[in-house]
Amino acid sequence: MRNIAKVTYTDGHTSEAPLTPRVITLCEEHAQKEGWAAGDGSRIRQSYYMAYLAMRFAGNTSKPYDQWLDDVDDIDVETPENPTE
């Protein structure tokens, strides 16, 4: 099972979308092109951008990143439990 990005918006509603390989690799590519700090140096920025990409690819937003970010209150990545443990 994939990790899920859960976004809570300033109006109180939430949306969820999977963090697919496409989302993860495009976020990494964007961070490299923008010159964001590697590793934990831009962890928050990368987390929000990854959540944005997940929402966009899931059809949950069509807004440009900066406009979308203005509407976001919080994000959380939910990791599915391992059913074999």
C-alpha positions as CSV (number, residue, x, y, z in Angstrom):
1,M,0.0,0.0,0.0
2,R,1.2,3.5,-0.8
3,N,1.6,6.4,1.5
4,I,-1.2,8.9,1.4
5,A,-1.0,12.7,1.5
6,K,-3.8,14.2,3.5
7,V,-4.4,17.9,3.1
8,T,-6.5,20.0,5.4
9,Y,-7.6,23.3,3.9
10,T,-8.2,26.6,5.7
11,D,-12.0,26.1,5.2
12,G,-11.8,22.9,7.1
13,H,-12.3,20.3,4.3
14,T,-9.7,17.6,3.7
15,S,-8.5,15.7,0.6
16,E,-6.4,12.6,0.3
17,A,-4.2,11.4,-2.6
18,P,-1.6,8.7,-3.0
19,L,2.1,9.5,-3.2
20,T,2.8,7.6,-6.4
21,P,6.3,7.1,-7.9
22,R,5.4,9.8,-10.4
23,V,4.7,12.3,-7.6
24,I,7.8,11.5,-5.6
25,T,10.2,11.7,-8.6
26,L,8.7,14.8,-10.0
27,C,9.0,16.5,-6.6
28,E,12.7,15.5,-6.4
29,E,13.3,16.7,-9.9
30,H,11.6,20.1,-9.1
31,A,13.7,20.5,-6.0
32,Q,16.9,19.9,-7.9
33,K,16.0,22.3,-10.6
34,E,15.0,25.0,-8.0
35,G,18.3,24.4,-6.1
36,W,16.5,23.5,-2.9
37,A,18.8,22.3,-0.1
38,A,19.3,18.5,-0.1
39,G,18.0,16.2,2.6
40,D,16.4,17.8,5.6
41,G,17.4,21.3,4.5
42,S,14.2,21.7,2.5
43,R,12.1,18.9,4.0
44,I,9.1,21.1,4.7
45,R,9.1,22.7,1.3
46,Q,9.5,19.4,-0.4
47,S,6.7,17.9,1.7
48,Y,4.2,20.6,0.7
49,Y,5.2,20.4,-2.9
50,M,4.8,16.6,-2.9
51,A,1.3,17.0,-1.4
52,Y,0.5,19.5,-4.1
53,L,1.6,17.2,-6.9
54,A,-0.4,14.3,-5.3
55,M,-3.6,16.5,-5.2
56,R,-3.1,17.7,-8.7
57,F,-2.5,14.3,-10.2
58,A,-5.5,12.9,-8.3
59,G,-7.7,15.7,-9.8
60,N,-8.2,17.4,-6.4
61,T,-6.9,20.8,-7.5
62,S,-6.2,22.6,-10.7
63,K,-4.7,25.7,-9.0
64,P,-1.1,26.8,-9.5
65,Y,1.1,25.8,-6.5
66,D,1.2,29.3,-4.9
67,Q,-2.6,29.7,-5.0
68,W,-3.1,26.2,-3.7
69,L,-0.6,26.8,-0.8
70,D,-2.5,29.9,0.3
71,D,-5.6,27.6,0.9
72,V,-3.7,24.9,2.9
73,D,-3.9,24.8,6.7
74,D,-1.9,21.6,7.2
75,I,-0.6,18.4,5.5
76,D,0.0,14.9,6.9
77,V,1.4,11.8,5.3
78,E,-0.4,8.7,6.3
79,T,1.7,5.5,6.2
80,P,-0.4,2.3,5.9
81,E,0.2,-0.2,8.6
82,N,2.0,-3.4,7.7
83,P,-0.7,-6.2,8.0
84,T,2.0,-8.8,8.5
85,E,3.3,-7.4,11.7
